[in-house]
Amino acid sequence: MHMKAYHIIFSLLLLTLAACKSEDALENPDNIPGLGGDTWPPGPIDVWINDSLTTPLNVAVKYKWDQGELELNKTLVPPREEKVIPVLSTIKQVWIKNYDLVAGEYFMRKYCPKFFVLVGSASWNPDGTVILGTAEGGRRIVLYDLNGFRTKNMPGYVPEDSATVKEMFHTIEHEFGHILHQNVMYPLEYKRISVGRYTSNWNNVSDEDARRDGFITAYAMSAPDEDFVEMIATMLVEGKQGINHILDNITGNGPNGTTPEQARAILRQKEAMVVKYFADTWKIDFYNLQTRTRASVEALIR
Amino acid sequence: MKRVLLYTMAAFLVLASCSKKDDPVFDESPDVRLNKVLAEYQAALAGAPNGWNAELRTANGSLYHFHFGFNDANRVQMYADFDTLTASVRKESSFRLKALQQPALLFDTYSYVHILADPDATVNGGEFGLGLSSDFEFSLDTLAADSIKLTGRFNGSKMILRKASAQDLQAWQNGQWKNALLFESISALILNYFKRLNVGGKAYEISLNAARREITFTWRDGGGIPRQHTTTYSFSGNNVQLDTPLTDGGTTISTLSNLSWNAGTSSFQVNVNGTQAASIAGAIAPMIPDLNAPTRWWQYMADREYFWTSFFGFHVNGVDDAFKIRSIPGLYALVFVPRFGSEQGVIYDLAAFTSVSGSNLNLLFGAAFRPPVFTTDGRVIFRYFGTLGDVPPEHEEKYINTASLLNSTSGFYLVQTSETSYDMVSATDAKAWITWLR
């Protein structure tokens, strides 16, 4: 008897479940606004990006404002439209083309970050420093301060603008350096060269003082990874002569008591390890890349 | 009994669980409604034949005007009353309507709207990292027949769009707004620090803060008593509109219009309240000097054994950092140290070029001055005493220009511009000045 009662209850329950199957027809997902990203009638900039970057390199560029890609607490502005193509084409010229020439055409297709976000202004930190670029996960690079970008071929160029141009490529080479070492780590000995001298207080140190202590820039003092990629970026953008010039101008002892001779030796050791890392890991002749990159930079500012 | 209870409960369960009523509050899904709202806004924006007049009040409270012409291909053309360029050159950029948490209007490439929000203070005179606290991403609050209300999504500035008439658009195209905006060129065209509005035989000293759209009038009233009036202003067509009119006895000033610059006399012709002819010209001395300012300025740092800081040195004849001191590598600032040291029994002040390492200020080189002379008419006179440190030959000119200007025999007026800052203005012709910060 008990058994039967359970049967009845069980079938009632089944009935309940079946009865409650309430199927609302799914709406056509095409009607969801903004699904799959924003679209707009393509203009000349969109066509250029598609032909020059997306088709050959599978790189997407977001130049229109999208707060979701950026820090939510910062005051930022989108780039001027007239800056987008000049900046992207110089990036192709200085960075992508030179890697293509030195490392073969497949290297960049594989490792080139696939997504660029462009911002018109720099990103100001509360302590007064500015961020000019960030990289994430080997995929995404955010470039700031496009509106300040002016090469010698643009109207209104003054020699001081060369600093912004160099800074832009310094940023790109810096971030790409991160992508390389995030794929294959550099030798751990590098981290031991300046061990104990890395500091979060780097922004209170001038580049001059940092160099006296064996760091190529003040930012290189912030962490070994930054040190490594700052070496890459500075060497590429300043060129061999520029590096020699920087080293020759180290005079006086550093804040940590490093003598100029020691500082120069440390920087030369770091340089050698960067060159070896490129040769061993990526089969890239770094000095060849350096010569070409510096020549491309000079073509923009001299 | 127990079983009956069980069945009854089960039956209730069945009945209750079968309530399939969905009862949506709205008769369409959120996506359908959102698309509809966005389409409505798009139709409204692109459907105004003469575009839209916009009033934007930033979070700082300053009022700016725009004229927008939207189309159906995500492009917008605009004028703005930011400066004479934005008021006369129509600029095209991109916009889009997007479903964020609310339907939103985004100006998504750089346009005149972004100038106000640019974190680079050299663009708009605001603060670094903040700009003028404005927005370019707006939520669409309400859509009426011929107006749209919007609220900035980042700083909360307010914008109202109203359908424009053909005349509204013409007012931009034929240069009326540009003419009014000439008002903000006063500081660039009149080289004197002090400027006066002369109207009906009476003079009012004016000082302008273009970034905050604020103007201060200083004058003596009929009884000779010093008066001051500070108000924000905005532009409308050909007018500069004072938000709070100035009243001086029977005189009221509420608008300035019809500006024109006369290079021959270095002055502006202008109409007050629409009709009364007036002029704005430079002056070489303040109308009401702050007699104690020089001693107050000097004593403040003497008491604290500290220094006044100037990052850009002297502004001379319309040129910022006229002596190019910023081109000295590693320069932190030009600082003024009262009672820096003593030599041959003279306790001297020092105007020092300095650099910074860590938290230390280093003296590069500097000019020493004997104790200053404070005149009864509110000036301070510095008297050169000597040079401290070695001046590298390539910076000699910058040093000598700065030191000899400081040494000028007529001295300087001091104008306190805020609790922590003074402008020190050459009494020779008021065409050179330097800003000291605490």
Interface residues (C-beta under 8 A of the other chain):
Chain A: A5 I8 I9 L12 L13 L15 T16 A19 C20 S22 D24 E27 N31 I32 P33 G34 D38 W40 P41 G43 Y63 K64 W65 D66 Q67 K74 T75 L76 V77 P78 P79 R80 E81 G120 S121 A122 S123 W124 N125 P126 G128 N147 G148 N204 V205 S206 E208 D209 P255
Chain B: R3 L6 Y7 A10 A11 L13 V14 S17 C18 K20 D22 S29 D31 V32 L34 N35 L38 A73 N74 S93 S94 R96 K98 A99 L106 F107 D108 T109 Y110 H114 A117 D118 P119 D120 F128 G129 L130 G131 F136 E137 R153 F154 G330 V356 S357 G358 S359
